[in-house]
Amino acid sequence: MDALTRGGRSLVPLAPAVLSALLLTLAFAPLGWWWAAWVALIPLYTSFANAGAVPQTPKKERDSRSGTRGFAFGTFLFLVGMFWMNEIGAVPWFVLACIQAIPFAILGALAAALLPRLPPWARPFAFAALWTLLEFARSYGRYAFPWFLLSTSQTNSPPILQLVSVTGQWGLSFCVAAANGFGGEAWLAWRRGSPSGLAVRLAAAGIGTPTALLLSGLSVIASVQKSENGLPTRVVGLAQGSIKKEDYGDSENRQRVLTTYLNLTRDAVLQGQGDRLDRRGQPRGIAFVAWPETVVPGYITQNPSLRGALSETARALRTPLLVGAPEVDEDGNWRNTAFLFDRNGLEQARYDKNQLVPIGEFFPLRGVLGPIYARYGVPDQDHASGNRLGIMDLGGISPETKLRVGTIICYESVFPNWARDDVRGGAQVIVLLTSDQTFGTSAGPRQHADIAAVRAVETRRWMVRAASTGVSEFLDPSGQVRDALPLTKRGVLVHSVTLRDDRTLYVRWGDWALWVCAGIVAACVIAARRSVPSAPEFASEAGSPPEQTSRRGKVP
C-alpha cells in the first residue's frame, strides 16, 4: 500500500483511510450512491483489525498508528465531502475538518486495541458498536456537528431507511458498519488462506445485511402507505422566495422581500382552493402556509407595520401563517424564532430555536478568540437559545381536522431528539423552517435536506420542509419526497398531509440501540482481556515479518 515513508520504512499507511473516506463521500449528495456506504469502510476496517499483525512493534505504537489512520480518514471525509464549506473560507473549512477528525482518531486507537483480541465473527459487531457510539458522541452537546452519519447515507434507499422507526438512526448506522466489518473479515480470511467456507460465510453476512433490510423495508413501506388510508388530512402550503440575505439591503428592498412572500402566500392559498372540502363535504380551507427560517425582513415585535402586514394577510386569506423571523427579546437577546399567526391575524404562538449552530449563531471562547472573530466580521453578540418545544395548535373546522404541528428550525433537523420530543408531545406533522443560502447551489443544502428523511421515518410523520432558497419539499412518513422545489427556484408547494397520532418504537423507547452498543463493547472488552491477540494474518506495514502463507503461496 502507498504510505508515508522514511528511510525505506513505512511510517503510517494512509491509503486504506483515504480510500474509505473517498468511497464514503460517494454515498452522500451530490451523488447519493447509498450502496457505496456498505463497502466504503472495508479498507479502514481491515487496517484496524490487522493492527496486531505487525511483529516487533509495541502495542502503544500500533494503537497510535491506527489513531493516525482514523484521523486521516476523518480529515479526508470532511475535506472532500464538505467541499461546500469553502464557501465561507478555506481556513474554517480546513479547521472544521481537523476538529471533526479527532473522534475518528480515538475510534482508530480503540479499534486497534480491541479487534485483534477478538475472534473474526465478533470483530464486526465490536467495530459497529464502537462506530455507533462514536456517532452518538459526535451528536451530543452544544458543539456537536453530526454530519456524515452512516444512517443518513441511506436516504436514497427508502426501504433500508425504514429500520430507523424502530432503532433510530443509531441502529441503521450499526448495521452499515457491521456489514463493512463482515466484508473486511471475508477479505482477511481469503488473504490468510482460511478455509474458503469461512470467507464465504463472512461475505454472505456482509451482503445479507442490506439485502434483508431492503426486502423487509419494502413490506414496511407498503404497510405505512396502507395505514395512510382513512386518516384525516389537511392541505398545507409553503413558500420559497429564493431571495438571498444580501438582497434585503435597504428598506425598499426589504419591502420587496415582504411583498414577494405575501404574494407567494396568496398563490399557495389559491392553489389550495381545490381541496376546500373534507371527506364529509365540510369546508375546511388550507391549514397553514409556512415561510422559511428568518425570511421575514425585520423584527416582528418591534415593527408594528411589519406585524400588521402579516396579521392582515392571515386575516384576509383566512389562513394561518407560520413564519421564520429574526427576533430581539425584551432583554436584548437575539433569537431565531418561528411565529404563528392564526386565521384571525392574531399571534397564537412562537418558538425560539433551541439547538444553535456553532460558529454560526454562537462563537465559543470569545475572550480568547475575540480578535480573530473581529477580523472575520463576526457579530459581537451570540444568539440566545429557546427553552421549550415547538408544538403549535392550529385548530380546525371539526375535531377530525384539528392540527397540531411540531416546529423545528434548520440545524435542529440534524438531531433526532427535537422531532421525537415534538411527536411525544402530540405533534401530528413536523414543520422544518430552514435557510441554507450561505452555501449556494453546492452539495451542502442537498446534504442537509436528505437528513429530513431520517426524521420523517423515525417519527412516522409528514415533514414539511420550507427552505429560503431550497430545497423545499414534502416528505411522507416513509421518508419519500412527494413534492419539491429545487435550489434557487421561486415558487410555492401545496400538498395534502395526513394527521397521524401513532408512535413508532423509536419515539416510545428513544435511544435504546445505544445501550445495546454499549453492552456489546463491554462484553467484547471483557472477552479481550481474557484472550491473547490473534495470530498475525498478513503484514499491512513494512518491517520484517516472518514468512507467511496464503492461498497464493508464500508471502515474502
C-alpha positions as CSV (number, residue, x, y, z in Angstrom):
1,M,0.0,0.0,0.0
2,D,1.0,3.6,-0.6
3,A,2.5,5.1,2.6
4,L,4.5,7.9,4.0
5,T,8.0,6.5,4.3
6,R,11.2,7.5,5.9
7,G,14.4,5.7,5.1
8,G,12.6,3.0,3.3
9,R,10.5,2.1,6.3
10,S,6.7,2.7,6.4
11,L,5.5,5.1,9.0
12,V,1.8,5.2,8.6
13,P,0.0,3.6,5.7
14,L,-2.8,6.1,5.0
15,A,-4.1,4.6,1.8
16,P,-6.9,2.5,3.5
17,A,-8.1,5.5,5.4
18,V,-8.1,7.8,2.4
19,L,-9.7,5.2,0.2
20,S,-12.5,4.6,2.7
21,A,-13.1,8.3,3.1
22,L,-13.4,8.9,-0.6
23,L,-15.7,5.9,-1.0
24,L,-18.0,7.1,1.8
25,T,-18.4,10.6,0.3
26,L,-20.0,8.9,-2.7
27,A,-22.9,7.8,-0.6
28,F,-23.9,11.4,0.2
29,A,-25.0,14.3,-2.0
30,P,-24.3,15.3,-4.7
31,L,-24.1,11.7,-5.9
32,G,-26.1,9.9,-3.2
33,W,-24.9,6.4,-4.1
34,W,-26.3,4.8,-1.0
35,W,-24.8,1.4,-1.7
36,A,-21.3,2.8,-1.5
37,A,-21.6,3.1,2.3
38,W,-22.0,-0.7,2.6
39,V,-18.4,-1.3,1.3
40,A,-16.7,2.1,1.9
41,L,-15.3,1.2,5.3
42,I,-13.8,-2.2,4.4
43,P,-10.2,-0.8,3.8
44,L,-10.3,1.2,7.0
45,Y,-11.7,-1.8,8.9
46,T,-9.0,-4.2,7.7
47,S,-6.3,-1.8,8.7
48,F,-7.7,-1.7,12.3
49,A,-8.4,-5.4,12.5
50,N,-5.0,-6.2,11.2
51,A,-3.2,-3.9,13.6
52,G,-1.8,-6.8,15.6
53,A,-0.2,-8.4,12.5
54,V,2.9,-6.2,12.6
55,P,5.6,-8.0,14.7
56,Q,8.1,-6.4,17.0
57,T,6.0,-3.3,17.3
58,P,5.0,-2.0,20.7
59,K,1.2,-2.0,21.3
60,K,1.1,1.7,22.0
61,E,2.8,2.4,18.7
62,R,0.3,0.2,16.8
63,D,-2.6,1.9,18.5
64,S,-1.1,5.3,17.7
65,R,-0.7,4.4,14.1
66,S,-4.3,3.3,13.9
67,G,-5.3,6.5,15.6
68,T,-3.4,8.4,12.8
69,R,-5.3,6.4,10.2
70,G,-8.6,7.3,11.8
71,F,-7.6,11.0,11.9
72,A,-6.6,10.8,8.2
73,F,-10.0,9.2,7.4
74,G,-11.9,11.9,9.2
75,T,-9.9,14.7,7.7
76,F,-10.3,13.5,4.1
77,L,-14.0,12.7,4.7
78,F,-14.8,16.3,5.7
79,L,-12.4,18.0,3.3
80,V,-13.9,16.1,0.3
81,G,-17.5,15.6,1.4
82,M,-17.8,19.2,2.8
83,F,-16.1,21.0,0.0
84,W,-19.0,23.4,0.1
85,M,-17.7,24.7,3.4
86,N,-15.1,26.6,1.3
87,E,-18.0,29.0,0.5
88,I,-17.3,30.6,3.9
89,G,-13.5,30.4,3.6
90,A,-10.7,27.8,3.3
91,V,-9.4,28.3,6.9
92,P,-12.8,27.5,8.6
93,W,-13.2,24.5,6.2
94,F,-9.8,23.1,7.0
95,V,-10.1,23.7,10.7
96,L,-13.5,22.1,10.9
97,A,-12.2,19.0,9.0
98,C,-9.4,18.6,11.5
99,I,-11.6,19.0,14.5
100,Q,-14.1,16.5,13.2
101,A,-11.3,14.0,12.5
102,I,-10.4,13.8,16.2
103,P,-13.2,11.4,17.2
104,F,-12.2,9.1,14.3
105,A,-8.6,9.1,15.7
106,I,-10.0,7.9,19.0
107,L,-12.0,5.3,17.2
108,G,-8.9,4.0,15.4
109,A,-6.9,3.7,18.6
110,L,-9.7,1.9,20.4
111,A,-10.4,-0.5,17.5
112,A,-6.8,-1.4,17.1
113,A,-6.5,-2.2,20.7
114,L,-9.7,-4.3,20.8
115,L,-10.3,-6.0,17.5
116,P,-7.1,-8.1,17.2
117,R,-8.0,-9.8,20.5
118,L,-11.4,-11.0,19.3
119,P,-12.4,-13.9,17.0
120,P,-13.3,-13.0,13.4
121,W,-17.1,-13.4,13.9
122,A,-17.1,-11.0,16.9
123,R,-15.0,-8.2,15.5
124,P,-17.6,-6.7,13.1
125,F,-20.0,-6.3,16.0
126,A,-17.4,-4.7,18.2
127,F,-16.4,-2.3,15.3
128,A,-20.0,-1.4,14.6
129,A,-20.8,-0.8,18.3
130,L,-17.7,1.5,18.6
131,W,-18.6,3.3,15.4
132,T,-22.2,3.9,16.6
133,L,-21.2,5.2,20.0
134,L,-18.7,7.5,18.2
135,E,-21.6,8.9,16.1
136,F,-23.6,9.5,19.3
137,A,-20.6,11.3,20.8
138,R,-20.4,13.5,17.7
139,S,-24.1,14.3,18.1
140,Y,-24.1,15.2,21.7
141,G,-23.8,18.6,23.3
142,R,-23.8,22.3,22.3
143,Y,-20.8,22.0,19.9
144,A,-22.0,18.8,18.1
145,F,-21.7,18.6,14.4
146,P,-23.1,15.2,13.4
147,W,-22.6,15.3,9.6
148,F,-21.9,12.1,7.5
149,L,-23.6,9.6,9.8
150,L,-23.9,6.2,8.2
151,S,-27.7,6.2,8.6
152,T,-28.0,9.4,6.6
153,S,-26.2,7.8,3.7
154,Q,-29.3,5.6,3.2
155,T,-31.9,8.3,2.5
156,N,-31.8,7.4,-1.2
157,S,-32.9,3.9,-0.3
158,P,-36.2,4.3,1.5
159,P,-36.7,0.6,2.1
160,I,-33.5,0.3,4.1
161,L,-34.2,3.6,5.9
162,Q,-37.3,2.1,7.5
163,L,-35.2,0.5,10.2
164,V,-34.8,3.9,12.0
165,S,-38.5,3.8,13.0
166,V,-37.5,1.0,15.4
167,T,-33.9,1.7,16.3
168,G,-33.5,5.4,15.5
169,Q,-30.6,6.4,13.3
170,W,-28.2,4.5,15.6
171,G,-29.4,1.1,14.6
172,L,-29.0,1.7,10.9
173,S,-25.5,3.1,11.4
174,F,-24.7,-0.1,13.4
175,C,-25.9,-2.3,10.5
176,V,-23.9,-0.4,7.9
177,A,-20.7,-0.5,10.0
178,A,-21.2,-4.2,10.8
179,A,-21.7,-5.1,7.1
180,N,-18.4,-3.4,6.3
181,G,-16.8,-5.4,9.1
182,F,-18.0,-8.7,7.7
183,G,-16.8,-7.7,4.3
184,G,-13.4,-6.8,5.8
185,E,-13.2,-10.1,7.6
186,A,-14.1,-12.0,4.5
187,W,-11.2,-10.3,2.7
188,L,-8.8,-11.1,5.6
189,A,-9.9,-14.7,5.7
190,W,-9.2,-15.0,2.0
191,R,-5.8,-13.4,2.3
192,R,-4.6,-15.6,5.1
193,G,-5.7,-18.8,3.4
194,S,-8.5,-19.8,5.8
195,P,-11.0,-22.4,4.6
196,S,-13.0,-21.0,1.8
197,G,-16.2,-21.6,3.6
198,L,-15.3,-19.1,6.3
199,A,-14.7,-16.3,3.8
200,V,-18.0,-17.2,2.0
201,R,-20.0,-17.1,5.3
202,L,-18.5,-13.8,6.3
203,A,-19.1,-12.3,2.8
204,A,-22.7,-13.6,2.9
205,A,-23.2,-11.8,6.2
206,G,-22.0,-8.6,4.8
207,I,-24.2,-8.9,1.7
208,G,-27.1,-10.3,3.5
209,T,-27.5,-7.4,6.0
210,P,-28.5,-4.7,3.4
211,T,-30.4,-7.3,1.4
212,A,-32.6,-8.3,4.4
213,L,-33.2,-4.6,5.3
214,L,-34.1,-3.9,1.7
215,L,-36.6,-6.7,1.4
216,S,-38.2,-6.1,4.8
217,G,-38.3,-2.4,4.2
218,L,-40.4,-2.8,1.0
219,S,-43.0,-4.6,3.1
220,V,-42.9,-1.8,5.8
221,I,-43.4,0.9,3.2
222,A,-46.4,-0.9,1.8
223,S,-47.8,-1.1,5.3
224,V,-47.2,2.5,6.0
225,Q,-48.9,3.6,2.8
226,K,-51.9,1.4,3.6
227,S,-52.1,2.9,7.1
228,E,-52.4,6.4,5.5
229,N,-55.8,5.4,4.0
230,G,-58.7,6.6,6.2
231,L,-56.7,9.1,8.2
232,P,-57.8,12.7,8.4
233,T,-55.9,15.0,6.0
234,R,-55.1,18.7,5.8
235,V,-53.8,20.8,2.9
236,V,-50.5,22.6,3.7
237,G,-48.7,25.2,1.7
238,L,-45.1,26.6,1.7
239,A,-43.4,29.5,0.1
240,Q,-39.8,29.6,-1.3
241,G,-38.8,33.1,-2.1
242,S,-35.3,32.3,-3.2
243,I,-34.0,35.7,-2.0
244,K,-30.5,36.0,-0.6
245,K,-29.9,37.9,2.6
246,E,-27.6,40.3,0.8
247,D,-30.6,41.3,-1.4
248,Y,-32.5,42.5,1.6
249,G,-30.5,45.8,1.7
250,D,-32.3,49.0,2.5
251,S,-35.9,49.5,3.5
252,E,-37.1,49.5,-0.1
253,N,-35.5,46.1,-0.8
254,R,-36.9,44.7,2.5
255,Q,-40.4,45.8,1.4
256,R,-39.8,44.0,-1.9
257,V,-38.9,40.8,0.1
258,L,-42.1,41.1,2.2
259,T,-44.3,41.7,-0.9
260,T,-42.7,38.7,-2.6
261,Y,-43.6,36.4,0.3
262,L,-47.1,37.8,0.7
263,N,-47.8,37.2,-3.0
264,L,-46.5,33.7,-2.7
265,T,-48.7,33.1,0.2
266,R,-51.8,34.2,-1.8
267,D,-50.7,31.9,-4.6
268,A,-50.5,29.0,-2.2
269,V,-53.9,29.7,-0.8
270,L,-55.4,29.9,-4.3
271,Q,-53.8,26.6,-5.3
272,G,-55.3,25.0,-2.2
273,Q,-58.9,26.1,-3.1
274,G,-59.5,22.8,-4.9
275,D,-59.2,21.0,-1.6
276,R,-61.5,23.1,0.5
277,L,-64.0,20.2,1.2
278,D,-63.1,17.4,3.5
279,R,-64.3,13.8,3.0
280,R,-67.6,14.7,4.7
281,G,-68.2,17.6,2.3
282,Q,-67.4,20.1,5.0
283,P,-65.4,23.3,4.2
284,R,-62.0,23.5,5.7
285,G,-59.5,25.5,3.6
286,I,-55.8,25.3,3.6
287,A,-54.4,24.5,7.1
288,F,-51.5,27.0,7.0
289,V,-48.7,28.4,4.8
290,A,-45.1,28.1,6.1
291,W,-42.3,30.6,5.4
292,P,-38.7,29.6,5.7
293,E,-36.2,30.4,8.5
294,T,-35.6,34.2,9.2
295,V,-37.0,35.4,5.9
296,V,-39.3,38.0,7.5
297,P,-37.4,41.3,6.8
298,G,-37.4,42.7,10.3
299,Y,-38.2,42.2,13.9
300,I,-41.9,41.5,14.2
301,T,-42.3,42.5,17.8
302,Q,-40.6,45.9,17.3
303,N,-42.1,46.8,13.9
304,P,-45.8,47.4,14.0
305,S,-46.2,47.9,10.3
306,L,-44.5,44.5,9.6
307,R,-46.6,42.8,12.2
308,G,-49.7,44.5,10.7
309,A,-48.9,43.2,7.2
310,L,-48.6,39.6,8.4
311,S,-51.7,39.9,10.5
312,E,-53.8,41.4,7.8
313,T,-52.7,38.8,5.2
314,A,-53.6,35.9,7.6
315,R,-57.0,37.5,8.3
316,A,-57.8,38.4,4.7
317,L,-56.9,34.9,3.5
318,R,-58.4,33.2,6.5
319,T,-55.2,31.2,6.6
320,P,-52.7,30.8,9.4
321,L,-49.1,31.8,8.7
322,L,-46.1,30.0,10.2
323,V,-43.2,32.3,9.5
324,G,-39.5,32.4,10.4
325,A,-38.1,35.7,11.6
326,P,-35.1,37.1,13.4
327,E,-36.1,38.5,16.8
328,V,-34.8,40.6,19.7
329,D,-36.4,39.9,23.1
330,E,-37.1,42.4,25.9
331,D,-33.6,41.7,27.3
332,G,-31.9,42.5,24.0
333,N,-31.1,38.8,23.2
334,W,-31.0,37.8,19.6
335,R,-33.2,34.9,18.8
336,N,-34.1,32.7,15.8
337,T,-37.9,32.5,16.0
338,A,-41.0,31.0,14.3
339,F,-44.2,32.9,14.7
340,L,-47.7,31.5,14.2
341,F,-50.5,33.9,13.2
342,D,-53.9,32.4,13.3
343,R,-56.7,32.8,10.7
344,N,-57.9,35.9,12.6
345,G,-54.5,37.6,12.3
346,L,-53.6,37.1,16.0
347,E,-50.2,35.9,17.1
348,Q,-51.1,32.5,18.5
349,A,-47.7,31.0,19.3
350,R,-44.0,31.4,18.9
351,Y,-41.0,29.1,19.1
352,D,-37.4,30.1,19.7
353,K,-34.7,27.8,18.2
354,N,-33.1,25.6,20.8
355,Q,-30.1,24.0,19.0
356,L,-27.9,26.8,17.8
357,V,-25.2,26.4,15.1
358,P,-21.6,26.5,16.4
359,I,-19.6,29.2,14.6
360,G,-22.8,30.5,13.1
361,E,-25.2,31.5,15.9
362,F,-22.8,31.4,18.7
363,F,-19.0,31.6,18.9
364,P,-17.0,29.8,21.7
365,L,-14.1,31.3,23.6
366,R,-14.9,34.9,22.7
367,G,-12.5,36.1,25.4
368,V,-9.6,34.3,23.7
369,L,-10.6,34.3,20.1
370,G,-12.3,37.7,20.0
371,P,-9.6,39.4,17.9
372,I,-9.8,36.6,15.3
373,Y,-13.6,36.8,15.2
374,A,-13.4,40.5,14.7
375,R,-11.1,40.1,11.7
376,Y,-13.7,37.9,10.0
377,G,-16.6,40.3,10.8
378,V,-18.2,38.1,13.4
379,P,-21.0,39.8,15.3
380,D,-20.1,40.8,18.9
381,Q,-23.2,39.1,20.3
382,D,-24.4,35.4,20.3
383,H,-27.9,34.2,19.8
384,A,-29.9,33.0,22.8
385,S,-31.5,29.6,22.7
386,G,-35.1,28.7,23.5
387,N,-36.2,26.6,26.4
388,R,-39.4,24.8,25.2
389,L,-40.6,22.6,22.3
390,G,-42.1,24.0,19.1
391,I,-45.6,22.4,19.4
392,M,-48.3,24.6,18.0
393,D,-52.1,24.1,17.8
394,L,-53.7,25.3,14.5
395,G,-57.2,24.2,15.2
396,G,-59.7,23.1,12.6
397,I,-63.3,23.3,11.5
398,S,-64.1,19.9,13.0
399,P,-62.4,17.7,15.6
400,E,-61.1,15.4,12.9
401,T,-59.3,18.3,11.1
402,K,-57.7,19.9,14.2
403,L,-53.9,20.0,13.6
404,R,-51.0,20.0,16.0
405,V,-47.6,20.7,14.4
406,G,-44.1,20.3,15.8
407,T,-41.8,23.1,14.6
408,I,-38.1,22.7,14.3
409,I,-35.7,25.2,12.8
410,C,-32.8,24.5,10.5
411,Y,-29.9,22.8,12.4
412,E,-32.3,21.1,14.8
413,S,-33.3,18.7,12.0
414,V,-29.8,17.1,12.3
415,F,-30.6,15.9,15.8
416,P,-33.3,13.2,16.4
417,N,-34.4,14.4,19.8
418,W,-36.2,17.6,18.7
419,A,-38.6,16.0,16.3
420,R,-39.1,13.0,18.6
421,D,-39.9,15.1,21.5
422,D,-42.4,17.1,19.5
423,V,-44.2,13.9,18.5
424,R,-44.2,12.7,22.1
425,G,-45.9,16.0,22.9
426,G,-48.6,15.3,20.4
427,A,-47.4,16.7,17.1
428,Q,-49.2,15.2,14.1
429,V,-47.0,16.9,11.4
430,I,-43.4,18.1,11.6
431,V,-42.6,21.5,10.0
432,L,-39.0,22.4,9.4
433,L,-38.1,26.0,8.6
434,T,-34.6,26.4,7.2
435,S,-32.2,28.5,5.3
436,D,-29.1,27.1,3.5
437,Q,-28.5,30.0,1.3
438,T,-25.0,30.6,2.6
439,F,-23.8,27.6,0.6
440,G,-25.5,28.5,-2.6
441,T,-26.1,25.6,-5.1
442,S,-23.4,23.4,-3.6
443,A,-24.0,19.9,-2.1
444,G,-24.4,21.4,1.3
445,P,-28.1,22.2,1.1
446,R,-28.9,18.9,-0.5
447,Q,-27.0,17.0,2.2
448,H,-29.0,18.9,4.8
449,A,-32.3,18.2,3.0
450,D,-31.5,14.5,3.0
451,I,-31.3,14.3,6.8
452,A,-35.0,15.3,7.0
453,A,-36.0,11.9,5.6
454,V,-34.4,10.2,8.6
455,R,-36.6,12.4,10.9
456,A,-39.7,11.6,8.9
457,V,-39.2,7.8,9.2
458,E,-38.1,7.9,12.9
459,T,-41.4,9.7,13.8
460,R,-43.7,8.4,11.0
461,R,-44.8,11.9,10.3
462,W,-45.2,14.1,7.3
463,M,-42.3,16.5,7.0
464,V,-42.9,20.0,5.6
465,R,-39.6,21.5,4.8
466,A,-39.7,25.2,3.9
467,A,-36.2,26.5,2.7
468,S,-35.4,30.1,1.8
469,T,-33.5,29.2,-1.4
470,G,-34.2,25.4,-1.5
471,V,-34.6,22.6,-1.2
472,S,-38.2,22.9,-0.1
473,E,-40.2,19.6,-0.1
474,F,-42.9,17.5,1.4
475,L,-41.7,14.1,2.7
476,D,-44.2,11.3,3.6
477,P,-43.9,9.1,6.7
478,S,-41.8,6.6,4.8
479,G,-39.2,9.2,4.0
480,Q,-40.0,9.6,0.3
481,V,-40.2,13.0,-1.3
482,R,-43.7,13.7,-2.6
483,D,-43.2,17.2,-4.0
484,A,-40.2,19.5,-4.1
485,L,-38.8,22.9,-5.3
486,P,-35.2,22.7,-6.4
487,L,-32.4,25.1,-5.4
488,T,-32.8,28.8,-6.4
489,K,-36.4,28.4,-7.8
490,R,-39.0,30.8,-6.5
491,G,-42.5,29.3,-6.0
492,V,-44.9,27.5,-3.8
493,L,-45.8,24.0,-2.9
494,V,-49.3,22.8,-1.8
495,H,-49.8,19.3,-0.7
496,S,-52.2,17.2,1.4
497,V,-50.8,15.6,4.5
498,T,-52.3,13.0,6.9
499,L,-52.6,13.7,10.6
500,R,-51.1,10.8,12.4
501,D,-51.2,10.1,16.2
502,D,-49.4,6.7,16.2
503,R,-46.0,6.4,17.8
504,T,-43.1,4.4,16.5
505,L,-41.0,2.2,18.7
506,Y,-38.2,4.7,18.5
507,V,-40.5,7.6,19.6
508,R,-41.6,5.5,22.6
509,W,-38.3,4.0,23.6
510,G,-35.8,6.5,22.4
511,D,-32.1,5.7,22.0
512,W,-32.3,2.1,23.3
513,A,-30.0,1.0,20.5
514,L,-27.1,2.9,22.1
515,W,-27.4,0.8,25.2
516,V,-27.2,-2.3,23.2
517,C,-24.0,-1.0,21.6
518,A,-22.6,-0.1,25.0
519,G,-23.3,-3.7,26.1
520,I,-21.6,-5.2,23.1
521,V,-18.5,-3.1,23.7
522,A,-18.4,-4.0,27.3
523,A,-18.8,-7.7,26.5
524,C,-16.0,-7.5,23.9
525,V,-13.7,-5.7,26.3
526,I,-14.2,-8.5,28.9
527,A,-13.6,-11.2,26.3
528,A,-10.5,-9.4,25.0
529,R,-9.0,-9.1,28.5
530,R,-9.2,-12.9,28.8
531,S,-7.6,-13.6,25.4
532,V,-4.3,-13.0,23.6
533,P,-4.0,-11.1,20.3
534,S,-5.0,-13.0,17.2
535,A,-2.2,-14.6,15.3
536,P,-0.7,-12.3,12.6
537,E,-2.7,-12.5,9.4
538,F,-0.6,-10.5,7.0
539,A,1.6,-7.5,7.4
540,S,0.0,-4.3,6.4
541,E,3.0,-2.2,7.4
542,A,6.6,-2.5,6.3
543,G,9.0,-4.3,8.5
544,S,10.5,-7.8,8.7
545,P,7.6,-10.1,9.3
546,P,8.1,-13.8,9.4
547,E,7.3,-15.8,6.4
548,Q,3.5,-16.3,6.0
549,T,1.4,-18.4,3.8
550,S,-1.8,-17.6,1.8
551,R,-3.7,-19.5,-0.9
552,R,-1.4,-17.8,-3.3
553,G,1.7,-19.4,-1.7
554,K,4.4,-17.7,0.4
555,V,4.2,-14.1,1.1
556,P,7.6,-12.6,1.3
